């Protein structure tokens, strides 16, 4: 039984590992990271980065469950691949009563271990932050922090290959399903498979040649360069999600491939929709919105007024949203399944989403995962 996973991102690589581990003949198809985003005219992905928050608490109980399951397997993935991707810095969620009531829903349903902190406790433990007086928070000290999405994809891919998976560094251009197979056409050839799982992120609707179901939005991320001394001062800084209209997320100093240390802040003040592959690709090439970058700089200077910033830069990525704001993990036909729709929350829980996508395939061929 020959299976293909289309999409070499966080979800696709995870699905390929689970399928290969179950003994399935699996091929992972998709292009790698381009050498330069600004002049690349092919497929992009949002995992070209070194920092994503990982934590169990969330604003919806669904994400608490899948994140907890994925975090439980981080050590296994690192051991299987020999690639480290997880850093345990702790994670903090802070906000007003309405915001924290949403956190409580999932926290209580899944019995998330964390420390409740009022405003005074937050100020004492994390003096580098300045929160409004009415804010309180939950701090997850263990099994929380940040992951390198770039290294997690590499780890999942290597582990999948260790279990016998193959990788095709090709761009899928279309699918043609018959009663006996699915023909996958790429920019380099055609291949026949018994089962196909499409986990192609923002490009999923295009691969499936279906009317647009995903809402794709432009996102700008700001990077604040700090010195080694400043990073050392912030060595106890956790990741942070806090209650403002921009839905911001903040990561502590992380070393990037250029050797420099950056604090990363995301949180767009408005949703700017992108329509179709060409518009999406042009956004990736643009490198981000300078007005959003400047807005994020104002935000971090209010949140961390003592922060010594050596330089400010930005990057572009996208988020893909479903109508119900939950992943689309579904069988579309006897031979084609889909796993898409990260809804801005899909990195930390990617191994569990990949497992759920793989399970659709394995159930069809009479296996389990």
Buried (B, 14 or more C-beta within 10 A) or exposed (E): BBBBBBBBBBBBBBBBBBBBBBEBBBBBBBBBBBEEBEEBEEBBBBBBBBBBBBBBBBBBBBBBBBBBBBBEBBEEBBEBBEBBBBBBBBBBBBBBEEBBEBBBBBBEEBEBEBEEBEBEBBBEBBEBBEBEEEBBBBBBBEBBBBBBBBBBBBBBBBBBBBBEBBBBEBBBBEBEBEEEBBBBBBEEEEBEBBBBBBBBBBBBBBBBEEEEBBBBBBBBBBBBBBBEEBBEBBEEBBBBBBBBEBBBBBBBBBBBEEEBBBBBBBBBBEEBEBEEBEEBBEBBBBBBBEEBBEBBBEBBEEBBEEBEBEEBBBBBBBBBBBEEBBBBBEBBEEBBBBBBBBBBBBBBBBBBBBBBBBBBBBEBEEBEB
